[in-house]
Amino acid sequence: MVEHDLDSTFTALANPTRRGMLADLMLGEKSIGELAAPHRMSFAGASKHVAVLAQAGLIERYRVGRQQVCRIRPERLKDASNWLGQWQQLWTTRLDALERALQEDAAPPARRTRKTPRGPRP
């Protein structure tokens, strides 16, 4: 995946309104007006958010009569998830190693036993 693709994906996902629109689109295709309504925004405002999502490749738009209908493109989200998964795996491995090291440090020291029996000293 090209870095630009990831940059545009994460830029689009950085906005809570756009994340909300994506969540709405996970339930099915919606017009821009339908995407605008739950966010109490104008058609023009919603159109700008939809344009960012489309430029990032997260959704696609098509016309049905006079309406623009949007649908999610899950493959781009999968690409971002795969990229994040690499980092998750790295940090999980490192944090597990840190946890083991901390547990070893916190364990009480082992008691030493004498190898020679105690007896009367001359």
Secondary structure, 3 states (H helix, E strand, C coil): CCHHHHHHHHHHHCCHHHHHHHHHHHCCCEEHHHHHHHHCCCHHHHHHHHHHHHHCCCEEEEEECCEEEEEECHHHHHHHHHHHHHHHHHHHHHHHHHHHHHHHHHCCCCCCCCCCCCCCCC
